[in-house]
Amino acid sequence: MVARRTAVAVVGAGPAGLTVANLLRRAGIPCVLLERESRAFVEQRPRAGFIEEWAVRGLEQRGLGERLVAKAPQHAEFEFRFAGRRHRFRYGDVTGQRHFVYPQQLLVTDLVAQYTDAGGEAVFEVSDVELHDLTSDSPAVTFRAGGDEHRIDCDFIAGCDGARGVTQGYLPPETTVKAHHDYGIGWLALLAEAPPSADGVLFGIHPRGFGAHMARTPDVTRFYLQTAAGETEADWPDERVWRELQARLAVPDGPITEGRLIEKRVLDMHNYVVEPMAHGRLYLAGESAHLVAPIAAKGMNLALHDAFLLAEAFEAHYAGDSAKLAGYSAACLPLVWQYQEFSQWLSDIFHHTAATGENPFQARIAEARMRRLLGSPAAAAAFAELYIGKNADF
């Protein structure tokens, strides 16, 4: 077995893990980054791309956001398409902030390069990851890589390996609460080789179900369609996809541009939060600790929030103050729950207007909320601050 020691072992090379690893390296704290996939895979895997301004400024202030700020398009408004009409919502005018459109794989590519080019140690394509002695002063991670068995002894482990990773499983069930919510629907996530039909985001609120349009590049557009529980990609041939996108998103003066579909996958809409986000010397960040459905585009932003707090807590510990590590979970969870609540509220508007016949009361409530949002400046201001995450501390 190849054995070595470091200060922090970071498991997972997504936005949370890469941000933690970069900030530790910059602070002179030794760390090793472990990732089960190849570097090429994590740099190419398509993921969401809406980053709130506080998160962008947090990256920029920490020396990690230069390419993002230089290259990312910025959005300060979106459009509801409801009852056959356009309803433009200029949240930038209300909050003074905007979204930066930068797909997660681009941010991951930037962060991997910044870490490895500066000499940071990363091991990709690891398997059989196991954690050991988490309640001791010297936990460890064992894994296989390159045909060899490895052991890293360390002071702390940052579990940033996502919803399907291994680290969440090491939180003891007797002291951990995993709160879960299932929306009972799916979203069909689509990428089309088609020019965007609008400059930014379109949210289609329609009796046939929710639809969304998100400009990605001059030649590629992201779409979402609400699906029934249990439906799969096979239930959505291309002809049906375009028929529903036109029905749910098009208005008389705004058709949807069609093209070749290059991605099609059904996402189950569900959320969870684990509390606390730590056990012994293990600290979780990002989707290892909480999953928020892509309804309000909050997931990557929460991952960055966790990473900022966790890196600061590690730095404080090595400077002689462990209070931030002790309070890490309590510091993260208020924003986690705020974003969960907002996503569920937004889901009620997006999804319950569908004329399923199952709950007409909920459909009328959702329509009333939409009318209030569009007609009340006070309601619009409250919504805008939650949508852009203006109250975040970074």
Residue pairs with C-beta under 8 A, 6 or more apart in sequence:
1 142
1 148
1 149
1 150
1 151
2 148
2 149
2 150
2 151
3 150
3 151
3 152
3 153
4 32
4 150
4 151
4 152
4 153
5 152
5 153
5 154
6 30
6 31
6 32
6 121
6 152
6 153
6 154
7 24
7 29
7 30
7 31
7 154
7 155
7 156
7 314
7 318
8 20
8 24
8 29
8 30
8 31
8 32
8 154
8 155
8 156
8 157
8 158
8 314
9 31
9 32
9 34
9 141
9 152
9 154
9 156
9 157
9 158
10 17
10 20
10 21
10 24
10 31
10 32
10 33
10 34
10 157
10 158
10 160
11 17
11 34
11 129
11 141
11 157
11 158
11 159
11 160
11 161
11 165
11 166
11 167
12 34
12 35
12 159
12 160
12 161
12 162
12 165
12 167
12 286
12 288
13 21
13 33
13 34
13 35
13 37
13 39
13 42
13 108
13 112
13 122
13 124
13 160
14 42
14 104
14 108
14 160
14 161
14 162
14 286
14 287
14 303
15 104
15 107
15 108
15 111
15 286
15 300
15 303
15 304
15 307
16 160
16 285
16 286
16 287
16 288
16 303
16 304
16 306
16 307
17 33
17 35
17 158
17 160
17 161
17 285
17 286
17 307
18 33
18 108
18 111
18 112
18 115
19 59
19 64
19 111
19 303
19 304
19 307
19 308
19 311
20 31
20 158
20 160
20 285
20 307
20 310
20 311
20 314
21 31
21 33
21 115
21 120
21 122
22 62
22 64
22 111
22 114
22 115
22 120
23 62
23 64
23 307
23 308
23 311
23 312
23 315
24 30
24 31
24 311
24 314
24 315
25 31
25 115
25 118
25 119
25 120
26 62
26 63
27 311
27 314
27 315
27 318
29 314
29 315
29 318
31 120
31 121
32 121
32 122
32 123
32 152
32 154
33 115
33 120
33 121
33 122
33 123
34 122
34 123
34 126
34 129
34 141
34 143
35 42
35 122
35 123
35 124
35 125
35 126
36 125
36 126
36 127
36 129
36 161
36 165
37 45
37 124
37 125
38 124
38 125
39 112
39 122
39 124
42 105
42 108
42 112
42 124
43 105
43 108
43 109
43 112
44 105
45 104
45 105
45 108
46 103
46 104
46 105
46 191
46 263
47 103
47 104
47 105
47 300
48 103
48 104
48 294
48 297
48 299
48 300
49 101
49 102
49 103
49 104
49 106
49 214
49 216
49 300
50 75
50 99
50 100
50 101
50 214
50 297
50 300
50 301
51 68
51 72
51 99
51 100
51 101
51 102
51 107
51 300
51 301
51 304
52 97
52 99
52 301
52 388
52 389
52 392
53 97
53 98
53 99
53 100
53 388
54 97
54 389
54 390
54 392
54 393
54 394
55 300
55 301
55 304
55 305
55 389
55 392
55 394
56 65
56 68
56 69
56 72
56 100
57 65
57 394
58 65
58 304
58 308
58 394
59 65
59 68
59 304
60 66
60 68
60 69
62 308
64 110
64 111
64 114
67 106
67 110
68 100
68 102
68 106
68 107
68 110
69 100
71 102
71 106
72 100
72 101
72 102
73 100
73 101
73 215
74 98
74 99
74 100
74 101
75 92
75 98
75 99
75 101
75 199
75 200
75 201
76 90
76 91
76 92
76 93
76 97
76 98
76 99
77 88
77 89
77 90
77 91
77 92
77 93
77 200
78 88
78 89
78 91
78 200
78 201
78 202
78 203
79 86
79 87
79 88
79 89
79 198
79 200
79 201
79 202
79 203
80 86
80 87
80 89
80 203
80 205
80 370
80 374
81 87
81 202
81 203
81 204
81 205
81 206
81 248
81 249
81 250
81 251
81 254
82 204
82 205
82 206
82 370
82 374
84 251
84 252
85 251
86 251
86 254
87 374
89 374
89 380
89 384
91 97
91 383
91 384
91 387
91 388
92 98
92 388
94 380
94 381
94 384
94 385
95 384
95 385
95 388
95 390
97 388
97 390
98 388
99 297
99 388
101 214
101 215
101 216
103 216
104 300
107 300
112 122
115 122
116 122
123 143
123 145
123 150
125 145
125 146
126 143
126 144
126 145
126 150
127 143
127 144
127 145
128 142
128 143
128 144
129 141
129 142
129 143
129 161
129 166
130 141
130 142
130 143
130 166
131 139
131 140
131 141
131 157
131 166
131 167
131 170
131 282
132 139
132 140
132 141
132 142
133 139
133 140
134 157
134 170
134 279
134 280
134 281
134 282
135 279
135 280
135 281
136 280
136 281
137 155
137 281
138 153
138 154
138 155
139 153
139 154
139 155
139 156
139 157
139 280
139 281
139 282
140 151
140 152
140 153
140 154
141 151
141 152
141 154
141 157
142 149
142 150
142 151
142 152
143 149
143 150
144 150
154 281
155 281
156 281
156 282
156 283
156 314
157 167
157 281
157 282
157 283
158 283
158 284
158 285
158 310
159 165
159 167
159 168
159 170
159 282
159 283
159 284
159 285
159 288
159 289
160 167
160 284
160 285
160 286
160 288
160 303
160 307
161 167
161 288
162 286
162 287
162 288
163 287
163 288
163 291
165 288
167 282
167 284
167 288
168 274
168 284
168 288
168 289
170 279
170 282
171 274
171 279
171 282
171 284
172 279
175 276
175 279
176 274
176 275
176 276
176 279
177 274
177 275
178 272
178 273
178 274
179 272
179 273
179 274
179 275
180 270
180 271
180 272
181 270
181 271
181 272
181 340
181 344
182 268
182 269
182 270
183 269
183 270
183 271
183 293
183 347
183 351
184 229
184 269
185 226
185 227
185 228
185 229
185 269
185 351
186 226
186 227
186 228
186 229
186 230
186 231
186 266
186 267
186 268
186 269
187 210
187 224
187 225
187 226
187 227
187 266
187 267
187 269
187 293
187 294
188 224
188 225
188 226
188 227
188 231
188 233
188 236
188 241
188 264
188 265
188 266
188 267
189 222
189 223
189 224
189 263
189 264
189 265
189 266
189 267
190 222
190 223
190 224
190 225
190 241
190 261
190 263
190 264
191 216
191 220
191 221
191 222
191 223
191 261
191 262
191 263
192 220
192 221
192 222
192 223
192 258
192 259
192 260
192 261
192 262
193 219
193 220
193 259
193 260
193 261
193 262
194 219
194 220
194 221
194 257
194 258
194 259
194 260
195 218
195 219
195 221
195 257
195 259
196 213
196 215
196 216
196 218
196 221
196 257
197 213
197 221
197 249
197 254
197 255
197 256
197 257
198 213
198 215
198 254
199 215
200 214
200 215
201 212
201 213
201 214
201 215
202 211
202 212
202 213
202 214
202 249
203 210
203 211
203 212
203 350
204 210
204 211
204 212
204 213
204 248
204 249
205 349
205 350
205 353
205 370
206 247
206 248
206 249
206 353
206 354
207 353
207 354
207 355
208 244
208 247
208 248
208 354
208 355
209 225
209 226
209 227
209 244
209 248
209 351
209 354
210 224
210 225
210 226
210 248
210 350
210 351
210 354
211 223
211 224
211 225
211 226
211 244
211 245
211 248
211 249
212 222
212 223
212 224
212 249
213 221
213 222
213 223
213 245
213 249
213 256
214 221
214 222
214 223
214 224
215 221
215 222
216 222
220 262
221 257
221 259
223 241
223 245
224 294
225 236
225 241
225 244
225 245
225 248
226 350
226 351
226 354
227 235
227 236
227 266
231 266
232 266
233 264
233 265
233 266
236 264
236 266
238 261
241 261
241 264
242 256
242 258
245 256
245 258
246 255
246 256
249 256
250 256
267 293
267 294
269 293
269 295
269 347
270 291
270 293
271 290
271 291
271 292
271 293
271 340
271 343
271 344
272 290
272 291
273 289
273 290
273 333
273 336
273 337
273 340
274 284
274 289
274 290
275 329
275 333
276 329
276 330
277 283
277 284
277 285
277 289
277 290
277 306
277 328
277 329
277 332
277 333
278 284
278 328
278 329
283 310
283 313
283 325
283 328
284 306
285 303
285 306
285 307
285 310
285 332
286 302
286 303
286 306
286 307
287 299
287 303
289 306
289 332
289 336
290 302
290 336
290 340
291 299
292 298
292 299
292 302
292 336
292 339
292 340
292 343
293 343
293 347
295 343
295 346
295 347
295 350
296 339
296 342
296 343
296 346
296 387
298 339
298 342
298 343
298 389
301 339
301 389
301 392
302 335
302 336
302 339
304 394
305 332
305 335
305 392
305 394
306 332
308 394
309 324
309 328
309 331
309 332
310 328
312 324
313 324
313 325
313 327
313 328
314 325
316 322
316 323
316 324
316 325
317 324
317 325
324 331
335 392
338 386
338 391
339 389
342 386
342 387
348 362
348 365
348 366
348 369
349 366
349 369
349 370
349 373
351 366
352 359
352 362
352 363
352 365
352 366
353 363
353 366
353 367
353 370
354 363
355 363
372 379
373 379
373 380
373 383
374 380
384 390
385 391
